[in-house]
Amino acid sequence: MEATATATAAARCLLLPPSFSFPAAAVKPEIARNVSPTPLSSSVTVSFHPSYTSISKNPNRSRRFLPPRQCSSGDSQDSGPSQDLALLFEVEGVIADIYRFGNRQAFNVAFQKLGLDCANWTEPIYADLMRKAGGDEERMLILFFNRIGWPTSLPTNEKETFMKSVLQEKRKALEEFVTTSNLPLRPGVEKFIDDALNEGIPVVMLTTYGRNGEKMSRSLIEKLGYDRTLKTKVIGKEEVEGSFYGQLALGKGVSSSLDEQLVREARKAASLEKQRIAEEVASILKLSVDINASQSGSFEMIVATLRAGAEYAGLPVQNCVLIAGNQSGVLGAEHIGMPCVVLRNSLTARAEFPSAKAVMDGFGGADLTISKLRNKISS
């Protein structure tokens, strides 16, 4: 019975709804030892430490496995600010306002390469299209060419192919633009990260659910400089799948040390949770800011990324703060009880974020600083 309680508590803090409990047969003694060496009491919280590895079913790939670390809720653990706070950063729109300084120019390059001399997006045109299309790039193209006229040589039934060609050229141009020094970081972001690191606050970068893909996000992170990136943790798809939550919820290379029946029960509960999430997201889609799942990643991956970020930071989700730039990340943080601070960008300038602890326009000065962040999340 103690082993069952232990496994249930560990799973609940990661994934499962409070009503779920494991059958006693699902937890064998050897599994209980892998989950926790001692029983958990009601005054114990479970967190995860990123210093362990396990081997997945694929023998050629090492997985990160984050076993629970027990600590009494009244214990102080280690002293210092790093023990009560971690920062999780979205990249696109937060590290750099890629929507303002990258996307527009990349579209114009794509138009030139395709010989569309009549197409040129100024900042006012781009902002208007972004607002009316909710950030959906295909919709932006439709609105624009409906306004000025489609290429005369383009058959009506080839409009979709034409738009795909534009977006493909735009993506190539954006990748080239990001890897050069032309794309500026947001003012104050470097000092903000330095201040956090100097206070011993773990800094985690999330790259899995940006609109333009993980490769683009990693290129943006490199602009922070080698010394800073060396002190931060980057969470990509591989790290998410290798996290304890990812192994259970996403089913990617579940550690062979986990009992098969325990895994089946966990996945069954995860399926119910996903259904609830889907219903919740369906109602949320009525918000003014459109959430394009095909671009920003599924809600399941967003939640898994946030969970994995907390695991690698070594703190519970409620002690981690998401610095977000888009609505989908805010919703994911709200879903798991993670505090969130929003930094507006050109995509979200007029959006509302009622669940965020604060909505700021930038870093430093009158905007977001470490001291202000602490005050916001404690209020």
C-alpha positions in Angstrom: 0.0 0.0 0.0 2.9 2.4 0.8 4.3 1.7 -2.7 1.0 2.4 -4.3 0.7 5.7 -2.5 4.2 6.7 -3.5 3.7 6.0 -7.2 0.4 7.7 -7.2 1.8 10.9 -5.6 4.7 10.9 -8.0 2.5 10.5 -11.0 -0.1 13.1 -9.9 2.5 15.8 -9.6 3.5 15.2 -13.2 0.4 14.3 -15.1 -2.6 12.6 -13.6 -5.9 14.0 -12.5 -6.4 14.0 -8.7 -9.2 11.4 -8.9 -6.9 8.8 -10.4 -5.3 6.1 -8.3 -3.1 3.1 -9.3 -4.3 -0.4 -8.6 -2.2 -2.1 -6.1 -1.1 -4.8 -8.6 0.3 -2.1 -10.8 3.1 -1.2 -8.5 5.6 -4.0 -7.8 8.3 -3.7 -5.1 11.1 -3.2 -7.6 9.2 -0.4 -9.3 8.4 1.3 -6.0 12.2 1.3 -5.3 12.7 3.1 -8.6 10.0 5.7 -7.9 11.0 6.5 -4.3 13.0 4.9 -1.5 10.6 5.9 1.2 6.9 6.5 1.6 5.5 9.9 1.1 3.4 11.7 3.8 0.9 14.4 3.3 3.5 17.0 4.1 5.9 15.9 1.4 6.2 17.4 -2.1 7.7 15.7 -5.1 10.2 17.4 -7.4 12.6 16.1 -10.0 16.3 16.5 -10.3 18.0 16.6 -13.7 21.2 14.7 -12.8 20.1 11.1 -13.6 19.9 9.2 -16.9 18.2 6.0 -17.9 18.3 3.9 -21.1 15.1 3.8 -23.2 13.8 0.9 -25.2 16.1 2.2 -28.0 19.6 1.0 -26.9 21.3 3.6 -29.1 19.7 6.6 -27.4 20.3 7.7 -23.8 17.2 9.2 -22.1 17.0 11.8 -19.3 15.2 10.2 -16.4 14.3 12.5 -13.5 13.6 10.5 -10.3 11.6 12.2 -7.6 13.4 14.1 -4.9 11.6 14.2 -1.6 11.6 17.2 0.7 9.3 18.3 3.5 7.2 21.4 2.7 8.6 23.1 5.7 12.3 22.4 4.9 14.4 25.2 3.5 16.5 22.9 1.3 19.6 24.8 0.1 19.9 28.5 0.9 19.8 31.2 -1.8 17.3 32.6 -4.3 17.8 29.8 -6.8 15.9 27.4 -4.6 12.6 29.4 -4.8 12.5 30.5 -8.4 13.3 29.4 -11.9 12.7 31.2 -15.2 11.4 29.5 -18.3 11.7 31.6 -21.5 9.8 31.2 -24.8 12.1 32.3 -27.6 10.2 33.7 -30.5 8.8 37.1 -29.6 10.5 37.1 -26.2 14.3 36.9 -26.9 13.7 38.7 -30.2 10.6 40.2 -31.8 10.9 38.0 -34.9 7.4 38.9 -36.0 8.3 42.5 -36.4 12.0 42.4 -37.5 12.1 39.1 -39.3 8.9 37.9 -40.8 8.0 41.1 -42.7 11.4 41.4 -44.4 11.4 37.7 -45.2 8.1 38.0 -46.9 9.4 40.9 -49.0 12.5 38.8 -50.0 10.2 35.9 -51.0 8.1 38.2 -53.1 11.2 39.5 -54.9 12.5 36.0 -55.6 9.1 35.0 -57.1 9.0 38.1 -59.3 6.1 39.7 -57.5 7.3 43.3 -57.9 3.9 44.7 -56.9 4.1 43.1 -53.5 5.9 44.9 -50.8 4.8 44.9 -47.1 5.5 48.1 -45.2 5.2 48.0 -41.4 1.6 49.5 -41.5 0.5 46.9 -44.1 2.1 44.0 -42.2 0.6 45.1 -38.9 -2.8 45.4 -40.4 -2.6 42.0 -42.0 -1.3 40.4 -38.8 -4.2 41.9 -36.8 -6.9 40.9 -39.3 -5.5 37.3 -39.8 -4.7 36.7 -36.2 -1.1 35.8 -37.2 -2.1 33.1 -39.7 0.3 33.6 -42.5 -1.7 31.9 -45.2 -4.7 34.0 -44.3 -2.4 37.1 -44.5 -1.5 36.2 -48.1 -5.1 35.7 -49.0 -6.2 39.0 -47.5 -3.3 40.8 -49.3 -3.8 39.4 -52.8 -7.6 39.7 -52.6 -6.9 43.4 -51.9 -4.3 44.1 -54.7 -5.2 41.3 -57.1 -3.6 37.9 -57.7 -0.9 37.4 -60.3 -2.7 37.4 -63.7 -0.9 34.3 -64.9 -2.0 32.3 -61.9 -4.9 29.9 -62.5 -7.6 30.0 -59.7 -7.0 26.3 -58.8 -3.3 26.9 -58.1 -3.6 29.6 -55.5 -2.8 27.1 -52.7 0.3 25.9 -54.5 1.3 29.6 -55.0 0.9 30.4 -51.3 3.0 27.4 -50.3 5.8 28.6 -52.6 5.7 32.0 -51.0 5.8 30.6 -47.5 8.7 28.2 -48.5 10.7 31.1 -49.8 9.8 33.2 -46.8 11.0 30.5 -44.5 14.4 30.2 -46.3 14.8 34.0 -46.1 13.9 34.1 -42.4 16.4 31.4 -41.6 19.1 33.3 -43.3 18.1 36.5 -41.7 18.1 35.0 -38.2 21.5 33.5 -38.6 23.0 36.9 -39.5 23.6 39.8 -37.2 20.7 41.7 -38.8 18.0 40.5 -36.4 18.2 42.4 -33.1 17.6 40.9 -29.7 14.9 42.6 -27.6 16.5 45.6 -25.7 17.4 44.6 -22.1 17.0 40.8 -22.5 20.7 40.2 -22.0 20.9 42.2 -18.8 17.7 40.5 -17.5 19.2 37.1 -18.0 22.5 38.1 -16.5 20.7 39.5 -13.4 18.8 36.2 -13.0 22.0 34.1 -13.4 23.9 36.3 -10.9 21.1 35.7 -8.3 21.5 31.9 -8.9 18.1 31.7 -10.7 18.0 28.8 -13.2 17.3 30.0 -16.7 15.6 27.5 -19.1 14.9 28.2 -22.8 12.0 26.4 -24.5 12.3 25.7 -28.2 9.7 23.1 -29.0 6.5 25.0 -29.9 7.6 28.2 -31.7 5.8 29.1 -34.9 9.0 28.8 -37.0 10.4 25.6 -35.5 13.1 24.5 -33.1 16.1 25.2 -35.4 15.1 28.8 -35.7 14.7 29.2 -31.9 18.1 27.7 -31.3 19.6 30.2 -33.7 18.0 33.0 -31.8 19.4 31.7 -28.5 22.9 31.6 -29.9 22.6 35.4 -30.3 22.7 35.7 -26.5 26.4 34.8 -26.7 28.4 31.7 -25.7 28.9 32.6 -22.1 25.2 33.0 -21.4 24.0 30.0 -23.4 26.6 27.9 -21.5 24.8 28.8 -18.2 21.3 28.1 -19.5 19.4 24.9 -20.3 17.8 24.6 -23.7 14.7 22.3 -23.8 14.0 20.9 -27.2 12.0 18.0 -28.5 14.6 15.4 -27.4 14.7 16.8 -23.8 10.9 16.8 -23.6 10.6 13.2 -24.8 13.4 12.2 -22.4 11.8 13.8 -19.3 9.8 11.8 -16.8 6.6 13.5 -17.9 7.4 13.0 -21.6 8.1 9.3 -21.2 4.7 8.8 -19.6 2.5 11.3 -21.4 4.1 11.2 -24.9 5.1 7.5 -24.8 8.5 8.2 -26.3 10.9 5.5 -25.2 9.5 4.8 -21.8 12.2 3.6 -19.4 12.4 -0.2 -19.2 12.6 0.1 -15.4 8.9 1.2 -15.3 6.4 -1.6 -14.9 4.3 -2.2 -18.1 1.0 -2.3 -16.2 2.0 1.0 -14.4 2.7 2.5 -17.8 -0.7 1.4 -19.2 -2.6 2.8 -16.3 -0.7 6.1 -16.6 -1.4 6.4 -20.3 -5.0 5.6 -19.8 -5.2 8.5 -17.3 -3.2 10.7 -19.7 -5.8 9.9 -22.5 -8.6 11.2 -20.3 -6.6 14.2 -19.4 -6.0 14.9 -23.1 -9.7 14.7 -23.8 -10.4 17.3 -21.1 -7.6 19.5 -22.5 -9.1 19.3 -26.0 -12.5 20.4 -24.7 -10.9 23.3 -22.8 -8.9 24.4 -25.8 -12.0 24.3 -28.0 -13.7 26.9 -25.9 -10.6 29.0 -25.6 -10.3 29.2 -29.4 -13.1 31.8 -29.2 -10.6 34.3 -27.9 -9.6 37.2 -30.1 -6.0 35.9 -30.5 -6.1 32.9 -32.8 -4.2 29.8 -31.7 -3.0 28.0 -34.8 -2.1 24.5 -33.6 -0.4 23.6 -36.9 2.0 26.5 -36.4 2.5 26.7 -32.7 2.5 23.0 -31.8 -0.2 21.0 -30.0 -1.4 21.9 -26.6 -0.1 18.5 -25.4 3.5 19.4 -26.5 3.3 22.8 -24.9 2.2 21.3 -21.5 4.9 18.6 -21.8 7.6 21.3 -22.6 6.6 23.3 -19.5 6.7 20.2 -17.3 10.1 19.2 -18.7 11.4 22.7 -18.1 10.4 22.6 -14.5 12.0 19.1 -14.1 15.3 20.3 -15.6 15.2 23.4 -13.3 14.8 21.1 -10.4 11.7 22.9 -9.0 8.0 22.4 -8.8 5.9 24.1 -11.5 4.5 26.6 -9.1 8.1 27.8 -8.4 8.8 28.3 -12.1 7.8 31.4 -14.0 7.1 31.3 -17.8 8.2 34.4 -19.7 5.7 34.1 -22.5 5.2 35.9 -25.8 2.1 34.0 -27.1 -1.4 33.0 -26.0 -0.8 29.2 -26.3 2.1 29.3 -23.8 0.0 31.3 -21.4 -2.8 28.7 -21.6 -0.4 25.9 -21.0 1.1 27.6 -18.0 -2.4 28.3 -16.6 -3.4 24.6 -17.1 -0.6 23.3 -14.9 -0.6 26.1 -12.3 2.7 27.7 -13.5 2.9 31.5 -13.0 3.3 33.5 -16.2 4.5 36.9 -17.2 3.7 38.1 -20.8 6.0 40.3 -22.9 4.0 41.8 -25.6 5.4 41.7 -29.2 4.1 42.9 -32.6 2.0 39.7 -32.8 0.3 40.2 -29.4 0.3 44.0 -29.1 -3.5 44.1 -28.7 -4.1 40.7 -27.1 -5.6 40.2 -23.6 -4.0 37.8 -21.1 -6.3 37.6 -18.1 -4.5 34.7 -16.5 -1.0 36.2 -16.6 0.5 37.6 -13.4 1.6 40.6 -15.4 1.7 41.9 -19.0 4.8 44.0 -19.8 6.1 45.7 -23.0 9.8 44.8 -22.6 12.8 44.2 -20.3 14.4 46.6 -17.8 13.6 50.2 -16.7 9.9 50.7 -16.3 9.2 47.2 -17.6 10.3 43.7 -16.5 13.2 43.4 -14.0 14.0 40.5 -11.6 12.8 42.5 -8.6 9.5 43.4 -10.3 9.0 39.9 -11.4 9.3 38.7 -7.8 6.8 41.3 -6.6 4.3 40.3 -9.3 4.3 36.6 -8.6 4.2 37.1 -4.9 1.2 39.4 -5.0 
